[in-house]
Amino acid sequence: MTGEEMSQERLTHEDFAPHVGTDFTVPAEDDSVLIHFTLTEVKVLSHKPGFGDFRDPFQLTFSVATQDVFPQGLYQLTHPVLGEQDIFLVPAAKSDAGVDYCATFN
């Protein structure tokens, strides 16, 4: 399956796990530069039987090396293997290294 064919309904933690440490990009508001969201963690969440049994819930953590905090919302992230994915990101932590964002898939 190519990245263009992957829909969020079919994505699983196994799709993302091999790509930890790689960048997903988003164009800046003025399209002059790309913002790099580095996938730093893929975590399987506890599963409640009978609720969303089509996949195990999981969480992605991305890091951005900037002190600017982007608001939570839906971002179109592009990856060279997974293609374009609309992912709802939430700012989770800020440090001297930048800002971490989380996305949860149920």
C-alpha positions in Angstrom: 0.0 0.0 0.0 1.5 3.4 -0.9 1.3 6.4 1.3 -1.4 8.0 -1.0 -3.6 5.0 -0.4 -3.4 4.9 3.4 -6.3 6.4 5.2 -6.4 7.2 8.9 -9.1 4.5 9.3 -6.6 1.9 8.3 -3.4 3.2 9.9 -2.0 1.2 12.8 1.0 1.6 15.1 2.8 -0.9 12.9 2.6 1.6 10.0 4.4 4.3 12.0 6.9 2.3 14.1 9.5 1.8 11.4 9.6 5.6 10.9 10.6 6.7 14.4 13.4 9.2 14.0 12.2 10.4 10.5 10.6 13.7 9.6 7.1 14.6 8.6 6.8 18.0 7.1 4.2 20.7 7.1 4.4 23.9 5.0 4.6 27.1 7.1 1.7 29.5 6.8 3.4 31.5 4.1 4.6 28.3 2.3 8.2 29.6 2.3 9.6 26.8 4.5 8.7 23.4 5.7 8.3 22.7 9.4 9.8 19.4 10.4 7.9 17.2 12.9 10.2 14.4 13.9 8.4 11.2 15.0 10.0 10.4 18.3 7.7 7.7 19.8 5.0 5.3 18.8 3.2 3.9 21.9 0.4 1.3 21.9 -2.3 2.3 24.4 -4.4 0.0 26.5 -7.2 -1.7 24.6 -10.8 -1.9 25.9 -12.4 -4.9 24.3 -15.5 -4.1 22.2 -14.6 -0.5 21.7 -13.0 0.2 18.3 -11.9 -3.3 17.7 -10.6 -2.6 14.2 -7.2 -1.6 15.6 -5.3 -1.2 18.8 -5.3 2.4 20.0 -2.0 4.2 19.8 -0.2 7.5 20.3 2.4 9.2 18.3 4.8 11.8 19.7 6.5 14.3 17.4 9.2 16.9 18.3 9.6 20.3 16.6 12.9 22.1 17.1 11.4 25.5 17.7 10.2 27.5 20.7 7.1 28.5 18.7 4.0 26.5 19.9 1.6 25.7 17.1 -2.0 25.5 18.2 -3.8 22.1 18.5 -5.5 21.2 15.3 -5.6 19.1 12.2 -2.3 19.3 10.2 -1.5 17.7 6.8 1.8 16.0 7.5 3.8 14.7 4.5 6.2 11.7 4.8 8.3 10.2 2.0 6.9 6.7 2.7 3.5 7.2 4.3 2.5 10.1 2.0 0.2 12.9 3.2 -1.7 12.2 6.4 -4.2 14.5 8.1 -3.3 14.2 11.8 -4.8 16.1 14.8 -1.8 17.3 16.9 -1.9 18.6 20.4 1.0 20.4 22.0 2.2 18.3 24.9 5.5 19.6 26.3 8.0 22.4 25.8 11.7 22.3 26.6 14.9 24.0 25.5 15.0 21.6 22.6 11.6 22.5 21.2 8.0 21.4 21.5 6.5 17.9 21.6 3.1 17.2 20.0 0.9 14.1 20.5 -1.6 12.5 18.2 -3.9 9.7 19.5 -5.6 7.1 17.3 -8.5 5.1 18.8 
